[in-house]
């Protein structure tokens, strides 16, 4: 079975597709000056772009892993998430508090999705 890689560099790929499953790398905000909700909205918009590039959408999400830097801002992240996720189709999800690679980032999200059946 083949594996397809998109937007790769020497360290990682943004997207990997294998056996009808799309794996995205952890996505972080492009504008780290925004608050938690704003950063989360940026990340979710980027996830939409990458899923489209791979040939799927958030309607086909199967799992999500979310890292936030402060549980005090967890509700802001959830507000953005709840507005974004497809009603009736929420993926399995884990969310934890963690120190991220850059101190200005408040959230990182990694998702897995299925490719739609042809």
PAFIFI-18350 format. One record per residue: residue number from 1; residue in one letter; y, x, z of N, C-alpha, C, O in turn. Coordinates in pm, 1 decimal. Each point is the difference from the previous one (the first is absolute). Example, Ala and Ser with C-alpha at 12.3 -4.5 7.8 and 13.67 -1.06 7.14 Angstrom:
REM PAFIFI-18350
+-----+------+----------+----------+----------+----------+----------+----------+----------+----------+----------+----------+----------+----------+
!  nr ! rest !      npy !      npx !      npz !     capy !     capx !     capz !      cpy !      cpx !      cpz !      opy !      opx !      opz !
+-----+------+----------+----------+----------+----------+----------+----------+----------+----------+----------+----------+----------+----------+
!   1 !    A !   -569.0 !   1319.0 !    780.0 !    119.0 !    -89.0 !      0.0 !    120.0 !     90.0 !      0.0 !     -1.9 !    103.6 !     66.5 !
!   2 !    S !    106.9 !   -138.6 !   -138.5 !    119.0 !     82.0 !      6.0 !    109.0 !    -77.0 !     73.0 !    110.8 !     50.9 !     16.9 !
+-----+------+----------+----------+----------+----------+----------+----------+----------+----------+----------+----------+----------+----------+
***
This chain:
REM PAFIFI-18350
+-----+------+----------+----------+----------+----------+----------+----------+----------+----------+----------+----------+----------+----------+
!  nr ! rest !      npy !      npx !      npz !     capy !     capx !     capz !      cpy !      cpx !      cpz !      opy !      opx !      opz !
+-----+------+----------+----------+----------+----------+----------+----------+----------+----------+----------+----------+----------+----------+
!   1 !    X !   -117.9 !     83.2 !      0.0 !    117.9 !    -83.2 !      0.0 !    124.4 !     87.8 !      0.0 !      4.7 !    103.3 !     66.7 !
!   2 !    X !     93.9 !   -145.3 !   -141.1 !    120.1 !     81.6 !    -12.3 !    103.3 !    -36.0 !    107.3 !      0.0 !   -109.6 !     56.1 !
!   3 !    X !     85.7 !    204.6 !    -30.9 !    113.2 !    -17.6 !     89.5 !    125.1 !     30.8 !    -81.9 !      5.5 !    100.6 !    -70.7 !
!   4 !    X !     94.9 !   -188.0 !     80.8 !    125.2 !     19.7 !    -71.5 !    108.6 !     28.7 !    102.1 !      9.7 !    -67.1 !    102.7 !
!   5 !    X !     72.0 !    168.0 !   -132.1 !    107.9 !     42.3 !     89.1 !    133.8 !    -21.8 !    -69.1 !     14.1 !     29.7 !   -118.7 !
!   6 !    X !     84.6 !    -81.4 !    192.0 !    134.2 !    -22.2 !    -52.0 !    100.8 !     72.7 !     88.4 !    -18.0 !     11.9 !    121.2 !
!   7 !    X !    124.0 !     36.2 !   -184.8 !    111.4 !     61.7 !     72.1 !    -49.2 !    106.4 !     98.1 !     25.6 !     -6.3 !    120.3 !
!   8 !    X !    -96.0 !    102.6 !   -175.0 !    -61.2 !    105.0 !     82.1 !     83.2 !    127.5 !      0.6 !     73.1 !     29.4 !    -94.6 !
!   9 !    X !    -85.9 !     44.9 !    203.2 !     51.0 !    136.3 !      6.3 !   -112.6 !     86.1 !     57.8 !   -113.1 !    -47.4 !     11.2 !
!  10 !    X !    140.6 !    168.4 !     24.4 !   -105.2 !     89.2 !     50.0 !    -60.5 !    -49.2 !    131.1 !   -114.6 !     32.5 !     31.0 !
!  11 !    X !    190.1 !   -110.5 !     46.5 !    -44.3 !    -42.6 !    132.2 !    -66.1 !   -137.4 !      1.6 !    -96.8 !    -22.0 !     72.8 !
!  12 !    X !    149.8 !    -71.4 !   -154.1 !    -48.0 !   -138.0 !     12.0 !     35.0 !    -82.1 !   -122.5 !     77.4 !     41.8 !    -86.1 !
!  13 !    X !   -137.1 !   -160.6 !     80.9 !     33.2 !    -99.8 !   -101.3 !     61.8 !   -119.8 !     70.5 !    -32.2 !    -29.1 !    115.2 !
!  14 !    X !    121.3 !    -39.8 !   -185.6 !     56.8 !   -122.7 !     55.6 !    -99.2 !   -115.9 !    -11.4 !     -1.9 !    -90.5 !     83.4 !
!  15 !    X !    -81.0 !     95.5 !   -189.6 !    -97.2 !   -106.7 !    -26.5 !   -130.8 !     63.6 !    -42.9 !     -1.4 !     94.6 !    -78.8 !
!  16 !    X !   -108.1 !   -146.6 !    130.9 !   -133.0 !     35.0 !    -47.0 !    -75.5 !   -129.7 !    -24.2 !      2.3 !    -90.1 !     83.7 !
!  17 !    X !    -69.0 !     80.6 !   -197.8 !    -77.0 !   -120.1 !    -33.7 !   -144.8 !     40.3 !    -20.2 !    -30.7 !     92.7 !    -74.9 !
!  18 !    X !    -58.2 !   -164.5 !    143.7 !   -142.9 !     27.2 !    -11.4 !    -77.3 !   -129.7 !     18.3 !     21.5 !    -73.2 !     96.7 !
!  19 !    X !   -110.4 !     45.8 !   -189.1 !    -93.1 !   -112.0 !     12.9 !     71.2 !   -132.7 !     30.2 !    -45.4 !    -77.5 !     84.2 !
!  20 !    X !    156.3 !     52.3 !   -153.1 !     71.9 !   -126.2 !     16.1 !     86.8 !     -8.8 !    123.8 !     49.8 !   -107.5 !     33.7 !
!  21 !    X !    -31.2 !    220.2 !     34.7 !     81.0 !      1.2 !    121.6 !    116.1 !     96.6 !    -17.8 !    -17.3 !    110.7 !    -51.0 !
!  22 !    X !    136.1 !   -153.6 !     93.6 !    122.0 !     78.6 !     -9.9 !     38.2 !     47.7 !    139.3 !     15.4 !    -80.4 !     92.1 !
!  23 !    X !     -0.5 !    210.6 !    -77.3 !     38.7 !     61.0 !    126.3 !    138.8 !     59.9 !    -16.8 !     21.4 !     81.1 !    -90.2 !
!  24 !    X !     73.3 !   -119.4 !    175.1 !    132.7 !     60.9 !     -3.6 !     13.2 !     98.4 !    114.6 !    -56.3 !    -19.5 !    107.7 !
!  25 !    X !    131.2 !    124.8 !   -132.6 !     32.7 !     92.5 !    108.6 !     99.8 !    -68.5 !     92.8 !     54.8 !   -105.1 !    -33.3 !
!  26 !    X !    -31.9 !    164.1 !    148.2 !     99.0 !    -54.8 !     92.0 !    137.9 !      3.4 !    -64.0 !     41.4 !    102.1 !    -54.9 !
!  27 !    X !     29.0 !   -214.0 !     62.1 !    132.8 !    -11.5 !    -60.0 !    106.3 !     -1.3 !    109.4 !    -16.4 !    -63.4 !    104.2 !
!  28 !    X !    124.2 !    133.9 !   -130.1 !    110.1 !     12.6 !     95.4 !    129.2 !    -44.9 !    -67.4 !      5.6 !     -9.0 !   -122.6 !
!  29 !    X !     98.2 !    -19.2 !    201.1 !    124.7 !    -48.2 !    -58.7 !     74.1 !    107.8 !    -77.7 !    -11.1 !    118.9 !     29.8 !
!  30 !    X !     87.3 !   -162.6 !   -130.2 !     83.1 !     93.3 !    -75.8 !    136.6 !     18.3 !     65.6 !     62.3 !    105.1 !    -14.7 !
!  31 !    X !    -15.4 !   -207.2 !     87.3 !    127.8 !      7.3 !     71.4 !    -28.0 !    -11.3 !    149.3 !    -16.0 !   -109.6 !     53.8 !
!  32 !    X !     10.4 !    223.5 !     11.1 !    -36.7 !      2.9 !    141.2 !    115.3 !    -39.2 !     92.0 !    -16.3 !      0.4 !    122.0 !
!  33 !    X !    133.0 !    -34.3 !   -178.2 !    110.8 !    -42.9 !     85.0 !    -11.3 !   -148.5 !     37.2 !     70.7 !    -47.3 !     88.9 !
!  34 !    X !   -158.4 !    -24.8 !   -156.0 !    -17.7 !   -143.0 !     27.4 !    -72.0 !    -20.5 !    133.2 !    -63.5 !     91.6 !     52.4 !
!  35 !    X !     74.6 !   -213.6 !      1.5 !    -72.0 !    -33.1 !    122.5 !   -147.6 !    -23.5 !    -32.6 !    -40.3 !      9.8 !   -115.9 !
!  36 !    X !    -39.0 !    -40.3 !    216.3 !   -144.7 !    -17.0 !    -19.8 !    -30.9 !   -105.5 !   -105.3 !    -85.3 !     22.0 !    -86.0 !
!  37 !    X !    153.3 !   -135.8 !     91.3 !    -27.0 !   -103.4 !    -99.9 !     35.4 !     49.8 !   -139.6 !    -77.3 !    -18.9 !    -93.9 !
!  38 !    X !    192.8 !     82.0 !     79.4 !     41.0 !     51.4 !   -130.0 !    -94.5 !    105.9 !    -53.0 !    -33.2 !     -0.4 !   -118.5 !
!  39 !    X !    -10.7 !     91.1 !    204.5 !    -95.4 !    102.7 !    -42.8 !   -132.3 !    -64.6 !    -41.0 !    -61.3 !     40.5 !    -98.7 !
!  40 !    X !     18.0 !   -140.0 !    173.9 !   -125.2 !    -67.9 !    -33.9 !     12.3 !    -71.3 !   -134.1 !    -92.5 !      5.0 !    -81.1 !
!  41 !    X !    204.0 !    -70.5 !     57.0 !     21.4 !    -67.4 !   -129.0 !     -4.2 !     99.2 !   -115.5 !    -55.5 !    -30.5 !   -105.5 !
!  42 !    X !    113.5 !    149.2 !    124.3 !     -5.0 !    103.8 !   -103.6 !   -144.5 !     41.2 !    -28.7 !    -41.1 !     12.1 !   -115.4 !
!  43 !    X !    -33.9 !      9.0 !    222.1 !   -139.6 !     43.0 !    -15.2 !    -80.8 !   -107.9 !    -72.1 !    -79.5 !     30.8 !    -88.8 !
!  44 !    X !     99.3 !   -155.0 !    126.2 !    -75.6 !   -108.6 !    -63.8 !     36.7 !    -15.4 !   -146.8 !    -86.3 !    -30.9 !    -82.2 !
!  45 !    X !    212.5 !     51.8 !     48.2 !     41.2 !     -3.6 !   -141.3 !    -67.9 !    112.8 !    -77.5 !    -43.6 !    -20.0 !   -113.4 !
!  46 !    X !     34.6 !    136.9 !    173.4 !    -68.2 !    113.4 !    -65.2 !   -148.8 !    -30.3 !    -17.5 !    -58.8 !     33.3 !   -102.9 !
!  47 !    X !     -1.1 !    -95.9 !    202.6 !   -141.3 !    -38.4 !    -10.8 !    -18.1 !    -96.6 !   -116.7 !    -95.3 !     14.0 !    -76.7 !
!  48 !    X !    184.3 !   -111.0 !     61.9 !     -7.0 !    -92.1 !   -114.8 !      1.7 !     77.1 !   -131.7 !    -78.7 !    -29.1 !    -90.1 !
!  49 !    X !    168.5 !    127.4 !     78.6 !     10.6 !     81.2 !   -122.6 !   -129.2 !     75.2 !    -27.6 !    -49.3 !      0.1 !   -112.8 !
!  50 !    X !     -5.5 !     63.6 !    215.0 !   -121.2 !     79.7 !    -19.7 !   -120.8 !    -88.4 !    -30.4 !    -83.4 !     36.5 !    -82.9 !
!  51 !    X !     72.8 !   -150.0 !    147.6 !   -110.3 !    -91.8 !    -30.1 !      8.4 !    -45.9 !   -144.7 !   -102.0 !     -6.7 !    -68.6 !
!  52 !    X !    222.4 !    -25.1 !     21.0 !     17.1 !    -41.4 !   -139.6 !    -41.3 !    111.6 !    -95.2 !    -65.2 !    -25.1 !   -101.3 !
!  53 !    X !    102.9 !    147.4 !    133.9 !    -37.9 !    114.3 !    -83.9 !   -151.6 !     13.7 !     -9.2 !    -53.0 !     41.4 !   -103.1 !
!  54 !    X !    -16.4 !    -76.2 !    211.1 !   -146.2 !      9.9 !      3.2 !    -67.8 !   -123.1 !    -60.0 !   -121.6 !      0.5 !    -19.2 !
!  55 !    X !    198.3 !   -106.3 !    -10.7 !    -57.3 !   -118.3 !    -62.4 !    -38.1 !   -109.9 !     97.2 !    -87.3 !    -81.5 !    -30.0 !
!  56 !    X !    151.5 !     77.7 !    146.5 !    -29.8 !   -105.3 !     97.0 !    129.3 !    -43.1 !     68.9 !    108.7 !     44.3 !    -37.1 !
!  57 !    X !   -121.4 !   -131.0 !    137.4 !    115.6 !    -50.0 !     74.7 !    -37.2 !    -14.5 !    147.0 !   -115.6 !     16.7 !     39.1 !
!  58 !    X !    216.8 !    -48.2 !     41.0 !    -23.6 !    -21.2 !    143.2 !    -90.4 !   -120.5 !     25.6 !    -54.5 !    -13.1 !    109.6 !
!  59 !    X !     37.8 !    -72.5 !   -205.5 !    -91.5 !   -114.2 !     13.0 !   -144.3 !     47.5 !     17.3 !    -84.8 !    -74.0 !     50.0 !
!  60 !    X !     57.7 !    197.3 !    -91.4 !   -136.2 !     54.4 !      5.3 !    -17.6 !    105.7 !    108.5 !    -96.0 !     77.0 !     -3.4 !
!  61 !    X !    188.6 !    -73.0 !    100.0 !    -14.4 !     95.2 !    110.9 !   -125.8 !    -29.8 !     80.9 !    -35.0 !   -115.7 !     23.2 !
!  62 !    X !    -31.3 !    221.4 !     18.6 !   -116.4 !    -17.3 !     88.4 !     22.2 !     63.8 !    136.6 !    -58.8 !    -43.9 !     98.8 !
!  63 !    X !    143.8 !    148.5 !    -91.9 !     25.9 !     60.8 !    129.7 !    135.7 !     68.4 !      1.0 !     54.7 !     36.4 !   -104.1 !
!  64 !    X !     -1.8 !    -19.8 !    226.3 !    127.1 !     70.6 !     18.7 !     -5.0 !     76.3 !    131.3 !    -53.5 !    -47.3 !    100.2 !
!  65 !    X !    110.2 !    165.6 !   -103.9 !     19.0 !     80.6 !    120.6 !    149.2 !     24.3 !     11.7 !     65.1 !     41.8 !    -95.7 !
!  66 !    X !    -11.5 !    -68.3 !    214.2 !    143.6 !     11.5 !     21.8 !     25.0 !     90.4 !    119.9 !    -60.7 !    -15.9 !    105.9 !
!  67 !    X !    151.5 !    111.1 !   -125.0 !     43.6 !     87.2 !    108.1 !    147.8 !    -27.0 !     22.8 !     78.4 !      2.5 !    -94.8 !
!  68 !    X !    -39.0 !    -28.3 !    219.1 !    139.8 !    -16.8 !     36.7 !     33.5 !    101.9 !    108.3 !    -85.9 !     38.9 !     79.2 !
!  69 !    X !    211.2 !      3.5 !    -76.8 !     38.3 !    101.3 !     98.4 !     34.1 !    -59.3 !    135.6 !      6.1 !     72.2 !     99.6 !
!  70 !    X !     16.3 !   -203.6 !    -94.6 !     33.2 !    -63.1 !    128.3 !    -47.6 !   -144.3 !      2.7 !     37.3 !    -80.5 !    -85.3 !
!  71 !    X !   -119.1 !     48.9 !    183.0 !    -44.8 !   -138.2 !     15.1 !    116.1 !    -90.9 !     40.3 !    -11.1 !   -122.1 !    -11.8 !
!  72 !    X !    121.2 !    178.7 !     58.7 !    118.4 !    -79.8 !     31.5 !     57.4 !    -64.1 !   -126.6 !     70.9 !   -100.3 !      8.2 !
!  73 !    X !   -101.2 !    157.7 !   -125.6 !     47.6 !    -53.0 !   -128.2 !   -110.7 !    -68.4 !    -80.0 !     18.4 !    -33.0 !   -117.1 !
!  74 !    X !   -131.5 !     12.3 !    180.1 !   -117.0 !    -58.8 !    -65.6 !     30.6 !   -137.2 !    -59.5 !    -47.0 !    -32.0 !   -109.1 !
!  75 !    X !    125.0 !    -48.5 !    179.6 !     33.3 !   -133.8 !    -50.2 !     79.9 !      6.2 !   -129.5 !    -16.5 !    -85.9 !    -86.7 !
!  76 !    X !    103.5 !    186.8 !     72.0 !     75.5 !     15.4 !   -124.1 !    -92.5 !     32.0 !   -117.0 !     15.9 !    -53.7 !   -109.6 !
!  77 !    X !   -112.5 !    141.6 !    134.3 !    -98.0 !     32.2 !   -104.7 !    -78.6 !   -125.2 !    -36.5 !    -18.7 !    -29.9 !   -117.9 !
!  78 !    X !    -27.5 !    -43.6 !    219.7 !    -77.3 !   -121.7 !    -25.8 !     80.7 !   -104.9 !    -75.2 !    -55.6 !    -72.3 !    -82.6 !
!  79 !    X !    185.5 !     62.5 !    109.5 !     83.8 !    -96.2 !    -72.0 !      0.5 !     30.7 !   -149.9 !    -13.1 !    -90.5 !    -82.4 !
!  80 !    X !     28.3 !    217.6 !     48.0 !     -3.8 !     39.2 !   -141.2 !   -139.2 !    -22.5 !    -58.5 !    -13.3 !    -50.8 !   -111.4 !
!  81 !    X !    -89.5 !     88.2 !    185.9 !   -138.7 !    -17.2 !    -45.0 !    -30.7 !   -146.8 !    -25.7 !    -52.4 !    -35.7 !   -105.5 !
!  82 !    X !     85.5 !    -49.7 !    203.2 !    -32.0 !   -142.6 !    -10.8 !     70.0 !    -65.1 !   -119.1 !    -55.8 !    -89.8 !    -63.0 !
!  83 !    X !    177.7 !    134.4 !     31.8 !     72.6 !    -53.1 !   -115.8 !    -60.0 !     47.5 !   -131.9 !     20.0 !    -62.9 !   -103.9 !
!  84 !    X !    -93.1 !    173.1 !    108.0 !    -54.1 !     62.9 !   -121.5 !   -143.5 !    -40.2 !    -31.2 !    -33.8 !    -23.7 !   -115.9 !
!  85 !    X !    -49.6 !     15.9 !    216.8 !   -142.6 !    -22.7 !    -22.6 !    -22.9 !   -138.2 !    -63.1 !     72.9 !    -94.8 !     29.0 !
!  86 !    X !   -173.9 !     84.8 !   -114.7 !    -30.0 !   -125.4 !    -68.9 !    -58.7 !    -99.3 !    101.3 !   -100.6 !     30.3 !     64.1 !
!  87 !    X !    162.1 !   -148.2 !    -49.0 !    -51.8 !    -98.9 !     94.6 !   -147.0 !    -33.8 !    -29.3 !    -39.1 !    -21.8 !   -114.7 !
!  88 !    X !    -39.0 !     18.4 !    220.0 !   -141.2 !    -31.3 !    -13.9 !    -85.9 !    116.1 !    -46.8 !   -121.5 !    -15.1 !    -12.9 !
!  89 !    X !    182.1 !    131.4 !    -13.0 !    -74.2 !    116.3 !    -49.8 !     35.9 !    127.9 !     74.6 !     14.8 !    104.9 !    -62.6 !
!  90 !    X !     -0.5 !   -111.0 !    193.7 !     33.8 !    123.8 !     71.5 !   -119.8 !     95.0 !      2.8 !   -113.2 !    -43.2 !     21.4 !
!  91 !    X !    137.9 !    171.4 !    -42.9 !   -111.2 !     96.3 !      6.5 !    -36.5 !     29.0 !    145.0 !     75.1 !    -34.1 !     91.4 !
!  92 !    X !   -189.6 !     96.5 !    -70.4 !    -26.7 !     54.6 !    132.8 !    107.0 !    105.2 !     24.1 !     49.0 !     62.3 !    -94.3 !
!  93 !    X !    -12.6 !    -42.3 !    221.5 !    114.0 !     87.1 !     26.2 !    -13.9 !     66.8 !    135.9 !    -50.4 !    -58.6 !     95.8 !
!  94 !    X !     96.4 !    182.4 !    -90.4 !     13.4 !     71.1 !    126.7 !    141.5 !     54.9 !      4.5 !     53.0 !     45.3 !   -101.4 !
!  95 !    X !      8.1 !    -49.2 !    219.0 !    134.5 !     54.3 !     16.4 !      5.4 !     76.3 !    131.1 !    -41.4 !    -50.0 !    104.7 !
!  96 !    X !     93.0 !    171.7 !   -112.1 !      7.0 !     84.7 !    119.0 !    134.4 !     70.3 !      6.6 !     68.4 !     16.3 !   -101.1 !
!  97 !    X !    -31.8 !     24.8 !    220.8 !    118.3 !     82.1 !     19.6 !    -39.1 !    145.7 !    -21.7 !   -102.0 !     46.2 !     51.0 !
!  98 !    X !    184.3 !     26.0 !   -127.4 !    -32.7 !    139.0 !    -32.2 !    126.6 !     78.5 !    -30.8 !    102.4 !    -57.2 !    -37.3 !
!  99 !    X !   -110.5 !    186.7 !     53.0 !    106.0 !     90.0 !    -43.4 !    -23.6 !     27.0 !   -148.7 !   -108.3 !     44.4 !    -38.0 !
! 100 !    X !    208.2 !    -70.6 !    -46.2 !    -15.5 !     19.0 !   -144.2 !     49.1 !    138.0 !    -41.7 !     60.7 !     71.4 !     79.9 !
! 101 !    X !    -86.9 !    -34.1 !   -204.1 !     28.6 !    134.6 !    -49.1 !    148.6 !     35.7 !      3.6 !     34.7 !    116.7 !     18.1 !
! 102 !    X !     52.4 !   -214.5 !    -34.8 !    144.6 !     23.5 !      8.7 !     55.4 !    -91.6 !    109.0 !    -32.6 !   -118.7 !      2.3 !
! 103 !    X !    114.0 !    170.2 !     86.2 !     48.4 !    -80.0 !    112.7 !     85.0 !   -120.3 !    -39.8 !     10.4 !    -95.6 !     76.9 !
! 104 !    X !     50.4 !     98.2 !   -195.0 !     82.8 !   -112.7 !    -42.0 !    -81.2 !   -118.1 !    -53.8 !     51.8 !   -111.1 !    -10.3 !
! 105 !    X !   -177.5 !    134.6 !    -23.5 !    -85.4 !   -110.2 !    -45.0 !    -43.6 !    -82.1 !    119.8 !    -37.2 !     54.2 !    104.1 !
! 106 !    X !     42.1 !   -185.6 !   -120.1 !    -40.5 !    -91.5 !    106.4 !   -135.0 !    -65.7 !    -27.2 !    -63.0 !    -52.5 !     91.7 !
! 107 !    X !     17.9 !     55.2 !   -218.7 !   -121.8 !    -71.0 !    -37.0 !    -68.0 !     68.8 !   -119.0 !     66.0 !     55.0 !    -88.1 !
! 108 !    X !   -196.3 !    -59.6 !     88.2 !    -81.6 !     44.3 !   -113.3 !   -112.2 !   -101.6 !    -15.7 !    -60.6 !    -42.4 !     98.5 !
! 109 !    X !     33.0 !      3.5 !   -222.6 !   -102.3 !   -101.0 !    -26.8 !    -91.9 !     48.7 !   -110.6 !     45.0 !     52.3 !   -101.9 !
! 110 !    X !   -174.1 !    -70.2 !    123.9 !   -102.6 !     36.5 !    -97.8 !    -86.3 !   -123.9 !    -24.7 !    -44.9 !    -63.8 !     95.2 !
! 111 !    X !     21.5 !     29.5 !   -221.1 !    -78.5 !   -119.1 !    -30.9 !   -113.3 !     30.9 !    -97.8 !      0.7 !     99.8 !    -72.0 !
! 112 !    X !    -96.7 !   -190.0 !     73.5 !   -110.4 !      0.0 !    -95.9 !     -4.3 !   -139.1 !    -61.1 !     15.9 !   -100.1 !     69.9 !
! 113 !    X !    -37.6 !     94.3 !   -201.2 !     -3.9 !   -127.9 !    -71.1 !   -113.7 !      0.5 !   -101.4 !    -46.5 !    105.4 !    -43.1 !
! 114 !    X !      3.8 !   -223.0 !      6.8 !    -99.5 !    -15.4 !   -106.0 !     71.0 !    -18.1 !   -133.9 !    110.2 !    -54.5 !     -6.1 !
! 115 !    X !   -173.8 !    100.3 !    -99.6 !     48.8 !    -32.1 !   -133.0 !    -42.7 !   -143.4 !    -30.4 !   -111.3 !    -39.1 !     35.3 !
! 116 !    X !    196.8 !    -40.3 !    -99.9 !    -41.3 !   -136.3 !    -35.1 !   -115.8 !      3.7 !    -98.2 !    -10.7 !     91.0 !    -82.1 !
! 117 !    X !    -75.0 !   -190.2 !     91.5 !   -112.5 !     -7.0 !    -93.6 !     51.6 !    -37.0 !   -137.1 !     86.4 !    -86.5 !    -14.1 !
! 118 !    X !   -139.4 !    151.8 !    -85.5 !     46.3 !    -21.8 !   -137.8 !    -46.3 !   -133.0 !    -54.4 !     30.3 !    -33.8 !   -114.5 !
+-----+------+----------+----------+----------+----------+----------+----------+----------+----------+----------+----------+----------+----------+
***
